[in-house]
Amino acid sequence: MRAVIQRVSRASVNVDRKVISKIENGLLILLGIEDVDTLEDIEWLSRKIANLRIFNDENGVMNRSLLEIKGDAIVVSQFTLHAAVKKGNRPSYIKAAKPEIAIPIYEQFVRQIETDLGKKVGTGIFGADMKVDLLNDGPVTIVIDTKNKE
């Protein structure tokens, strides 16, 4: 499981010109899912994101978590995070889970992060043509991969 998280001042997801999710201060989470992802990956990644200290404290130091600031989140499924570009110029998405596997894992991740944050989170629509609008704050963008825990 791979996530790109962006600290945002605002973010929204539009489908067919309709806003389906919108937040102010918080995180936009782009989530890529593989066939081999497990409940352990879901729980670890959700806890890591909820507790990652990337928000400024009173001294302007990144020392507070999404939980501590009571920020919001949007989770958007993005299979392209598992693009392989080693050969040629056309990315391969062979590692990305097919919808029948990815959708239940995505939904379980959303439920887990809602539990960890103690609040509802916004989502995209799996497989839809989404327009994601954001104002990256910092900018702060972090990539987390459950198969490469650094």
C-alpha positions in Angstrom: 0.0 0.0 0.0 1.4 3.4 -1.0 0.2 6.8 0.0 1.1 10.3 -1.0 -0.1 12.7 1.7 -0.2 16.4 1.2 -0.7 18.9 4.0 -3.4 21.2 2.7 -5.1 24.5 3.6 -8.0 23.3 1.5 -8.8 20.4 -0.8 -11.9 19.2 -2.8 -12.9 16.3 -5.1 -15.3 16.9 -8.0 -17.0 14.3 -10.1 -19.2 15.4 -13.0 -18.7 19.0 -11.9 -20.2 18.3 -8.4 -18.2 18.7 -5.2 -18.3 15.3 -3.4 -15.8 16.1 -0.7 -14.3 19.3 0.6 -12.0 20.1 3.6 -10.1 23.0 5.0 -7.0 22.4 7.1 -5.8 18.8 7.0 -4.5 16.1 4.7 -5.2 15.0 1.1 -4.4 11.3 1.0 -3.8 9.6 -2.4 -3.9 5.9 -1.9 -2.5 3.1 -4.1 -3.4 -0.5 -3.4 -1.7 -3.7 -4.3 -3.0 -7.3 -4.4 -0.7 -8.2 -1.5 -2.0 -5.5 0.9 -3.3 -6.8 4.2 -5.2 -5.6 7.3 -1.8 -5.0 8.9 -0.9 -2.6 6.1 -4.2 -0.8 6.5 -3.8 -0.4 10.3 -0.1 0.6 10.2 -0.6 3.2 7.4 -3.7 4.7 9.0 -2.0 5.0 12.4 1.1 6.5 10.8 -0.9 9.1 8.9 -3.1 10.1 11.8 0.0 10.5 14.1 2.5 11.9 11.7 3.8 15.2 13.1 3.7 17.5 10.1 1.6 20.4 11.3 3.2 23.5 12.9 3.1 24.1 16.6 3.0 27.5 18.3 6.7 28.0 17.4 6.2 27.2 13.7 7.9 23.8 14.0 6.3 20.7 12.4 5.5 19.0 15.7 1.7 18.4 15.7 -0.3 15.5 14.1 -3.6 15.5 12.3 -5.1 14.1 15.4 -3.7 16.9 17.6 -4.9 19.7 15.3 -8.3 18.0 14.8 -7.8 18.4 11.1 -9.8 16.8 8.3 -8.8 14.4 5.6 -9.9 13.2 2.1 -8.8 9.8 0.9 -8.7 9.3 -2.9 -7.9 6.0 -4.6 -5.1 6.4 -7.1 -3.9 3.2 -8.9 -1.2 5.2 -10.8 0.9 5.3 -7.6 2.0 1.8 -8.5 3.2 2.7 -12.0 6.3 0.9 -13.1 8.4 3.0 -15.5 11.5 1.0 -15.7 11.0 -0.2 -19.3 9.8 2.1 -22.1 7.8 5.2 -21.8 4.4 3.8 -21.1 3.8 3.1 -17.4 2.8 -0.4 -16.4 0.2 -0.7 -13.7 0.6 -4.5 -13.2 1.2 -4.1 -9.4 -2.0 -2.1 -8.9 -4.8 -4.2 -7.5 -7.8 -4.8 -9.7 -11.1 -3.2 -8.6 -12.6 -6.4 -7.1 -9.6 -6.5 -4.7 -8.9 -2.8 -4.3 -12.4 -1.5 -3.5 -12.8 -3.5 -0.3 -9.3 -2.6 0.8 -9.9 1.1 0.1 -13.2 1.0 2.0 -11.6 -0.7 4.9 -8.8 1.9 4.9 -11.4 4.7 5.0 -13.2 3.0 7.9 -9.8 2.6 9.8 -8.7 6.2 9.4 -12.1 7.4 10.5 -11.7 5.2 13.6 -8.2 6.5 14.2 -9.2 10.1 13.7 -12.5 9.8 15.5 -14.4 11.5 12.7 -15.7 11.1 9.2 -13.3 11.7 6.3 -14.0 12.7 2.7 -13.5 10.4 -0.2 -13.4 10.3 -3.9 -15.4 7.8 -6.0 -13.5 4.7 -6.8 -12.8 4.5 -10.5 -14.5 7.8 -11.4 -12.9 10.6 -13.4 -12.2 12.9 -10.5 -10.9 16.4 -10.4 -8.9 17.0 -7.3 -8.2 20.6 -6.3 -5.9 21.5 -3.4 -3.8 24.2 -1.9 -0.7 22.5 -0.6 0.4 24.1 2.6 4.2 24.4 3.0 4.4 22.7 0.6 4.5 19.4 2.5 4.2 16.2 0.5 5.2 12.8 1.9 5.3 9.4 0.3 4.7 6.4 2.6 4.9 2.8 1.4 3.9 -0.1 3.7 6.4 -2.4 1.9 9.3 0.0 2.5 8.9 1.4 6.0 11.6 4.0 6.4 
